[in-house]
């Protein structure tokens, strides 16, 4: 240990001694030929220096410090080349040879590839793997992560990414997963729907070049997340015309793309078109989803030489959505349509200054627009006129009368508009054995919704309970962030130590915002120690040990900050008159949205440790994580008592045939006159009772913490030459636990007063937070899962074919509900008169005067208060789970020369559809996917 610290101090002491700088230049060529590769990116990785080759494949990078540097050369359509360059002087004779990315190569990766250059856990899915998977929705790649399970392609469902959730949505796991397309963040912050991750089904899958999934502790450059980052990159660069045709039982897809080299160093232009149509049921194909995607990407390098400027601009979009037509066999006249239109704009300027005080500076800007207008056309037929209450203030009102037969169209107009801009600077220098890379930046983002909310085609036919609420009335949410990160790599003899430490500071700004906890600091730290890194001839030729700790934070959505205002409408008077018509008076009470000054932004503490090693060609990666999500978002309710008047027709009074109803909005006094005989005056209605009940109040709140821990393992065995086959094993163990120790207020609105006729029930139960359920006797859960996959990959370069056979296994699936409050068991088992059930007492109860009392044994034995006890199924607290289950998938990709390739897959091709019984309830289910298949043809010309 002393020697280690001494070496560290000696290395740091030479910070003032900088290495000499040289110019390296050369050419990137295709394979063994002398033909140059234009638009290839040559990167000196550790120095953040880069160059883009010209039309003849030439490049030049200045001010490269002496020493050994990792160099990466990449270009669209070619296999990336990683090599090490020892710079001892100027070099102008460098030649890097790239191989075309096809199945003639000796090695092809069709699985998720571990990014071993990353300080934390990160995986990359390249184009070969995406083609072999035949991805329709980019979230399909989740099956390639450790322990991932295949889900049959289905664009009828809005699948989202949810990283390391363990199959449990608690803690807003999907909402905390960040998704970016070419640097454009897909956000649901401006959504008024349920908390969920960003939709990915409107992304044109055929134009995706690669996907990186960061599951570990990300750089401080990334914010507004708690669960990880998914980075989707589309094609940029020269490509031939490419047409794809994809078919499976429910989806048909066609795409056409081309990457144009504009020549004369004018850059490149990529154009891609895609049409995808999916149906819900092939037998009755009237519910469909369409995706019509377009992508335009332009890139050009200006000022080639010592300070090149890389400029890019991109535009991607989609026109489409769901369409549910009226089935001719049903002829109900009902139909639904929902837009899923998107427009994403991005631009970036990356200027390689290559100065002693700064290496490069980058400016990026993005706009994301999502049009999700939905339409619902519904004919309504009733036996009599129905009341409709649309009052927006507290008081007594005469209800409108809806006709017996009518047709109306509901519109819910949500148009999320997000934009942002960022400025980032990098500085990289080597000091003897110490490499120092510093990153600093500032970002600003805004989230808003320019939709009109819910409205109706005919305002006169607005349904009962509707109140207008334009989303444009909600102010934008702005977020300003600054960050600083230092990445140090220290050579210690034959070993190296990497340390990445940074901090991100954020401030949220909303017009008239009252929250005083809307600023934060998020420190993050990663360390990686490379103990062994040597040639393949050794049995153990690579060994890395890594770990990290970090804090990430997720902004709330508009659903949390501005929940839909709710109203309680109580009928206080009703009477019938001529022609079977009726009149109704209601008392309306708005559910006030209470401001919670204790609301905190959701945060996640992530601890990760990992080991990466290579044993005789077998690559092994193990990562363990311990995540705690604090302050998950939720909407909570409380109740407060209030009083109102219920009226009735006086005895012996007959309603006139054409009544004139006058209501005092404040007191509830009702007067009835005769429009045909005004001289008769008005008759007051009798007060039946002054009722007391409770009104609900909604407020923003945080749930209790959610603990997630797990272990991920991947093992890539070397290829067996005699059969051209290699095996890959991956597995994931997850353990998720949460206990909600907040409160749930539950009021039985449909229950009458225990002793006074015509009055409402007089108590509200206050329980340990069970989600407000009237049947759940638990307020937490612990879930354990162990999923594993074994994949055999056979690659035959001579016939340009790759075949993968994947066995998926769910080995452990266990869960148990928890009923506990501050460590005390709450729910209990009851055996009574041959029946068995679980019961849950309230912690407190509230009366009509607003007084709150402890719920003790005396209350449990009270004839009225014992009705507050919740009864649930007898198996609610038993351990649940299922026996292990398995399925097998087959995928084949075959290239036909350089002009075509065909891919075929069959999921669960053995049709393993075993019924499994729940350990707790005994109910049997099938958990394996249906047998499913698909085919893709790709043509290049």
Secondary structure by P-SEA (a helix, b strand, c coil): caaaaaaaaaaaaaccbbbbbbbbbbbccccccccccccbbbbccccccbbbbccccccccccccccbbbbbbbccccccccccccccccccbbbbbbccccccccccccccccccccccbbbbbcaaaaaaaccccccccccccccbbbbccccccbbbbbccccccccccccccbbbbcccccccccccccccccccccccccccccbbbbbcccccccccccccbbbbbbcccccccbbbbbbbcccbbbbbbbbbbccccccbbbbbbbbbbbbbccccccccbbbbbbbbbbbbbccccccbbbbbbbbccbbbbbbbbccccccccccbbbbbbbbbbbbbbbbbccccccccbbbbbbbbbbbbbbbbbbbbbbcccbbbbbbcccbbbbbbbbbcccbbbbbbbbbbbbbbbcbbbbbbbbbcccbbbbbbbbbbbbbbbbcccccccccccccccbbbbbbcccbbbbbbbbbbbbbbbbbbcccbbbbbbbbccccccccccccccccbbbbbbbbbbbbcccccccccccbbbbbcccbbbbbbbccccccccbbbbbbbccccccccccbbbbbbbbbcccccccccccbbbbbbbbbbbbbcccbbbbbbbbbbbbcccbbbbbbbbbbbbbbbbcccccccccbbbbbbcccccbbbbbbcccccccbbbbccccbbbbbbbbbbbbcccbbbbbbbbbbbbbcccccccbbbbbbbbbbbbbbbbcbbbbbbcccccccccccccccbbbbccccccccccccccbbbbbbbbbbbbbbbbcccbbbbbbbbbbbcbbbbbbbbcccccccbbbbbcccccbbbbbbccccccccbbbbbcccccccccccccccccccccccbbbbcccbbbbbbbbbbccccbbbbbbbccccccbbbbbbccccbbbbcccccccbbbbbbcc
